[in-house]
């Protein structure tokens, strides 16, 4: 998992707007952010850096197999 | 919604069981296809295509892209008197590569020891003639003025750019639309007439009518692991190519390595650099981050150890890409796109490795991307204008060859985006004064709408995620685009042509996120084909293009850029344009 968890979300939606790869969405009812498309996370941490309440924790591991040039 | 399609709340497994029974599932499993993962399977839409709404917008100048180039294009077009609209796939200042660029070059003639003429000559020597000297000079000449504007907007006060990018846009009341995926450029009567795309947040297709369009869409890659460009897929280049624009620079390669462990974690690989405030760099010309280090890894099979002299990075390997004597590294690792002078570099004794170059580096973290500003639309003059009337490009979307086909001046990538954005904004505004608002025919709008909706309407097809991963498997291995040779380029091309001919027309999408992925995947396939064909055509090695079967520089035949355009029969055409010239 790339984004590990979101705790203490205040539902401002900034992370959803900020994510360059559209990984996050807001729950329609609670307005809280959740990880909808984890495979597309590029682990850039922009969502975490923009979060006003530091609610996002990110791990360096990708959720899908990684293709690299040199193994 | 068609009755043959399952309801959105029905699970894929349940649908498969109903449609094909367990025997069908077993057969698919035997073929290596998992219906659960949805590589090739029925499309179960999460949205109702028939309820998609439409909206039309109008502006004199439409700027596509919300990075550094887009910011200046919008501001300068507005200040020149045009009605401007800025549309971005992401959020202003928080998408593309701009959020991660921390060094910006300023040529300050009052403090530099080198004159502007000497600077251009030095870059030209390092770039082995591949740079467009007009754009090299323009970048340096205007850099300080743009930096002073950025300073006024608060750019140097925060590591996050959204707030300070928003300031000049809000002050000018420039219309801003974020999270809009532009999929089409529209041409009518030979000139650009606007663009079209869809929202990622609401089920809406948007048509933009404009006298002029400026592409500030960045470059792209194959959603590589370890480099923050997974939202950039050469969208602008491919859209422009589709309406007849010439594009260039596809054979060059950015040579950024990444880490062996957790290769996809670009934040970690860049040692927290993303959290730094930006800073200013002065003249420091290099010949960096081509494929020379990657060649060394290829030849020895070992990760190249970075670090101070004596740490293993100075091992000599015969052959490989030519580096001009004047620019050979003598003091530790290459500096590449290292952060600003005076900033906080990653802590390492005896020298700081640039992004992605700590620990155990492996090549190819930015696979699919060329050297900044060496790929993109072919400019026909120094005004960032393309061969399509009304269509401009700036920054990484413009093949300006400002730096050449290798990294020459640290920080010039971001400075070049600012400078070119401003130039394109002013030029586009001037162009608008002489033209009427174009009309887009109903037939054209219908055609574009149908193309946008096609992946959602497909009842079955290929998942963009699977096609992308297949494309990565073809293009990313070191022996395809890094260490090139005819046999392997042709082999990869056969696969990519198959994806283009057969799989691209069958990309499917269940929701707006997947619709975006479908268009991104299609653009990456076209870009891969361009990259392989241009690499085959350039039968020499120079700067960031290395052919194992043509390892020498060939100045007799190859003092030329390669331009790519769509022929009248729809096929991909190639032509040479001599260095230091404009298209004829």
Interface residues (C-beta under 8 A of the other chain):
Chain A: X2 X17 X18 X19 X20 X21 X22 X36 X37 X39 X40 X42 X43 X44 X45 X46 X49 X50 X58 X60 X61 X62 X64 X65 X66 X67 X68 X69 X70 X71
Chain B: X90 X91 X94 X95 X96 X99 X100 X159 X160 X162 X178 X179 X200 X223 X225 X226 X228 X229 X230 X231 X258 X260 X262 X263 X264 X265 X266 X267 X268 X274 X275 X294 X297 X303 X362 X363 X364 X365 X367 X465 X469 X472 X473 X476 X477 X478 X482 X513 X516 X517
